[in-house]
Amino acid sequence: MLKNIDYTLLADEVLLRLMKRSDERAFDTIFERYWTRIFTIAYRKTRSKEVAEDLTQTLFANLWDKRHSSQIEHLSRYLSVGIKNSIINYINAEMIRHGFHAKTSVDMPEAVAADHLLILKDLQQMIEQALSQLPERTRVICKLSKFEKYSIKEIAFRFGLTEKAVEYHITQSNKVLRAHLKDYLSFETLLACISLLSGSTANY
């Protein structure tokens, strides 16, 4: 801990170094600096004060708990990406809990379903933007595979391609999606969201 120093004047990079040394004042300063911003992101997406507070609190708790092992270059981006991943994981869990997919979405409370559909639309726009960077055939094959659940064999037959060629197109699309969305979603979370989108497209 640095004595006679106003921590609020320190840059994020300095605060992170101090936090790695278990400086609680550094962590408290980070918390106060970013709490409102991160909470606002969570609240706008979940529309629940309690959920937003819980997700935000958990994110900062993890920041402290993993202070020795985390490699953080840009604190603002790290927290923003972290809360977005937390929101998506929360929505994913809620949809599974409510049995939310094309055939059973009626079981989910209308207000909850509406909020979740808004978030899914945001995710769909992000994914579509990433897919737009692909060559046309690769993009179509990716959509058939991930959204319409065509098998590799079915896609190969449809386009007159070998199964190896189809696998190549899918691998290329995965690389683009992973690179384009790396600051927002883990690839595993992305695949889970694609699965949700493929089951709820009819509701858009």
C-alpha positions in Angstrom: 0.0 0.0 0.0 1.3 3.4 -0.9 1.0 6.0 1.9 0.0 9.6 1.3 -0.9 8.8 -2.3 -4.3 9.6 -3.8 -5.2 6.3 -5.5 -7.9 8.0 -7.6 -5.2 9.7 -9.6 -3.4 6.5 -10.5 -3.7 5.0 -14.0 -5.4 1.6 -14.4 -2.1 -0.1 -15.2 -0.6 1.1 -11.9 -3.7 0.0 -9.9 -3.5 -3.4 -11.5 0.1 -3.9 -10.5 -0.7 -2.8 -7.0 -3.7 -5.1 -6.9 -1.5 -8.1 -7.9 0.4 -7.3 -4.6 -2.9 -7.6 -2.8 -3.3 -3.9 -2.3 -6.9 -3.6 -1.2 -7.0 0.2 -1.8 -6.1 -0.4 -5.4 -8.9 -2.8 -5.8 -11.3 -0.5 -4.0 -10.3 2.3 -6.4 -10.9 0.1 -9.4 -14.3 -0.9 -8.0 -15.4 2.7 -7.5 -14.0 3.7 -10.9 -15.8 1.1 -12.9 -18.8 -0.2 -10.8 -21.4 2.2 -12.2 -20.3 1.7 -15.8 -20.3 -2.1 -15.6 -23.6 -2.2 -13.6 -25.2 0.0 -16.3 -24.2 -2.4 -19.1 -25.7 -5.3 -17.1 -28.8 -3.5 -16.2 -29.5 -2.3 -19.8 -29.4 -5.9 -21.0 -31.0 -7.8 -18.1 -33.5 -5.0 -17.1 -33.2 -6.3 -13.5 -31.5 -4.3 -10.8 -30.9 -7.5 -8.7 -29.5 -9.5 -11.5 -27.3 -6.6 -12.7 -26.0 -6.1 -9.2 -25.3 -9.8 -8.8 -23.5 -10.1 -12.1 -21.4 -7.0 -11.5 -20.5 -8.0 -7.9 -19.5 -11.5 -9.1 -17.3 -10.0 -11.8 -15.4 -7.8 -9.4 -15.1 -10.6 -6.8 -13.5 -12.7 -9.5 -11.2 -9.8 -10.4 -9.9 -9.8 -6.9 -9.8 -13.6 -6.4 -7.8 -14.1 -9.6 -5.6 -11.0 -9.1 -2.4 -13.1 -9.0 -3.1 -15.2 -12.1 -5.0 -12.8 -14.4 -3.1 -11.2 -17.3 -5.0 -7.9 -17.9 -3.7 -5.5 -20.5 -6.7 -3.2 -20.7 -8.8 -3.1 -17.6 -11.8 -1.3 -19.2 -12.0 -3.8 -22.0 -11.5 -6.7 -19.7 -14.4 -5.7 -17.5 -16.7 -4.8 -20.4 -16.0 -8.2 -22.1 -16.4 -9.9 -18.7 -19.8 -8.5 -18.0 -21.0 -9.2 -21.5 -20.0 -12.8 -21.1 -21.7 -12.9 -17.7 -24.9 -11.5 -19.2 -24.9 -14.1 -22.0 -24.2 -16.9 -19.6 -27.1 -15.7 -17.5 -29.5 -15.5 -20.4 -28.3 -18.9 -21.6 -29.0 -20.4 -18.2 -32.4 -18.7 -17.9 -33.5 -20.0 -21.4 -32.5 -23.5 -20.5 -34.2 -23.2 -17.1 -37.4 -22.1 -18.9 -37.1 -24.6 -21.7 -36.9 -21.8 -24.2 -36.8 -22.9 -27.8 -39.0 -22.7 -30.8 -41.6 -25.3 -29.6 -41.7 -24.4 -25.9 -41.1 -20.7 -25.7 -44.8 -20.3 -24.7 -43.7 -21.7 -21.3 -41.5 -18.7 -20.7 -43.2 -15.6 -19.1 -43.9 -13.1 -21.9 -41.9 -10.3 -20.4 -38.8 -12.5 -19.8 -39.1 -14.0 -23.3 -39.2 -10.5 -24.8 -36.1 -9.3 -23.0 -34.2 -12.5 -24.0 -35.3 -12.1 -27.6 -33.9 -8.5 -27.6 -30.5 -9.9 -26.4 -30.6 -12.7 -29.0 -31.2 -10.1 -31.7 -28.1 -8.2 -30.6 -26.2 -11.4 -30.7 -27.6 -12.3 -34.1 -26.5 -8.9 -35.5 -22.9 -9.5 -34.1 -22.8 -12.9 -35.7 -24.2 -11.7 -39.0 -21.6 -9.0 -39.1 -18.9 -11.6 -38.6 -20.3 -13.9 -41.2 -20.4 -11.0 -43.7 -16.6 -11.2 -43.9 -16.8 -14.7 -45.3 -16.9 -15.7 -49.0 -20.4 -16.4 -50.0 -20.2 -20.2 -50.2 -18.4 -20.4 -46.9 -21.1 -18.2 -45.3 -23.9 -20.3 -46.7 -22.3 -23.5 -45.6 -21.7 -22.1 -42.1 -25.4 -21.1 -41.8 -26.6 -24.5 -43.0 -24.3 -26.2 -40.5 -24.8 -24.1 -37.4 -28.2 -22.6 -37.8 -30.1 -25.1 -39.8 -28.3 -28.2 -38.4 -27.5 -29.8 -41.8 -25.0 -32.6 -41.5 -21.7 -32.4 -43.3 -22.8 -35.2 -45.6 -26.1 -33.3 -46.5 -24.2 -30.1 -47.3 -21.6 -32.0 -49.4 -24.5 -33.5 -51.4 -26.2 -30.2 -51.8 -23.2 -28.4 -53.2 -21.5 -31.3 -55.0 -18.5 -31.1 -52.7 -16.5 -33.6 -50.8 -17.0 -33.9 -47.1 -13.5 -32.7 -46.5 -14.2 -29.6 -48.5 -17.3 -28.9 -46.4 -15.2 -29.4 -43.2 -12.7 -26.9 -44.6 -15.4 -24.3 -45.1 -16.8 -24.8 -41.6 -13.3 -24.6 -40.1 -12.7 -21.3 -41.9 -16.0 -19.9 -40.7 -15.1 -20.9 -37.1 -11.8 -19.0 -37.4 -13.5 -15.8 -38.6 -16.2 -16.0 -35.9 -13.7 -16.7 -33.2 -11.5 -13.8 -34.3 -14.3 -11.3 -34.9 -16.1 -12.0 -31.6 -13.1 -12.7 -29.3 -13.6 -9.5 -27.4 -17.2 -10.2 -26.7 -17.7 -14.0 -26.4 -15.8 -17.1 -25.7 -16.1 -19.5 -28.6 -17.9 -22.0 -26.4 -20.5 -19.3 -25.4 -20.8 -18.3 -29.1 -21.7 -21.8 -30.1 -24.3 -22.0 -27.3 -25.8 -18.7 -28.5 -25.9 -20.0 -32.1 -27.7 -23.1 -30.8 -30.3 -20.8 -29.1 -30.6 -18.6 -32.2 -31.2 -21.6 -34.4 -34.0 -22.7 -32.1 -35.7 -19.3 -31.8 -35.3 -17.8 -35.3 -39.0 -18.4 -35.9 -39.9 -16.1 -33.1 -38.1 -13.0 -34.5 
